[in-house]
Amino acid sequence: LEWCHICNNEAKSVHAIRDLEGEKLSEMPQHGKDMGTCLFCIPLEFGVGCIAAVNCIIALICMVELLVHDIRFQSGGYNTHTAHLQESVGVLGVVLAPLGLMGVFDQKPAWIRYFNHYQYAMLVCAALIFCADVVALRKCENFALSREAQLKPNGPLYAISAKGLCSTARLYYFVGFGLEFATNFYFAQVTKDFVKKLEAGSSYFIKFGALGYGNVANHSHLKLHDKSVGEPFQFLGPPTTRTADLWRL
């Protein structure tokens, strides 16, 4: 009985030590530096991953629209010359958006940069489509009764012209384009900022001994961000020099 009592006490001591070590480990800072947030509260890395995932879905929609020649799900299309431009450029996201998503998970800034170039290409494409649609909407009021409607059919423009909704369609189109363009531009800037910080190299807390790199005490493994992100050495002052080095000839 005495031996069992001693074993129980030793087991309780072991569990208490493990619980104490677990609490200490949980209170320790996380391995790596927080790279910031987007949309005020979302972690930057997670946000860029979500942006890439949404662009994957948009690219698939563009591919379907391009195959069935349907423009109902795209933002523009009142000008027949640029009606399928957004679909043609957007289908590139079938490759570039998953590439950016994998780049976020694998910490590959080059892959994310390719996806960022695709985002800016979509913005340029949206601006060109908007300018072309504005030109087409200027002749909306009389389009349904004009000869051009018979010679050069334009379904979307003819529909709003026949119903007398030209002014309403223009207003909604301008507001919708402004919101969509501003949102996509912000997302492109968020991705650009993430690539910039990722290329600078994420910083890590200095850890030696059993919690170090590969359980080997090594003080040489330390990555630092640039100044805009935060570098510890900027608060350390000038470097120290030995007196013997100062007077060495």
ABEGO torsion letter per residue (X at the ends): XAAAAAAAAAAAAAAAAAAAAAAAAAABBBBEBBAEBBGGABBAAAAAAAAAAAAAAAAAAAAAAAAAGBAAABABGABAAAAAAAAAAAAAAAAAAAAAAAAAAAGBAAAAAAAAAAAAAAAAAAAAAAAAAAAAAAAAAAAAABAAAAABBBAAAAAAAAAGAAAAAAAAAAAAAAAAAAAAAAAAAAAAAAAAAAAAEBBBBBBBEAABBGGBBBAABBBBBBAAAEBAAAAAEBBBBBAAAAABX
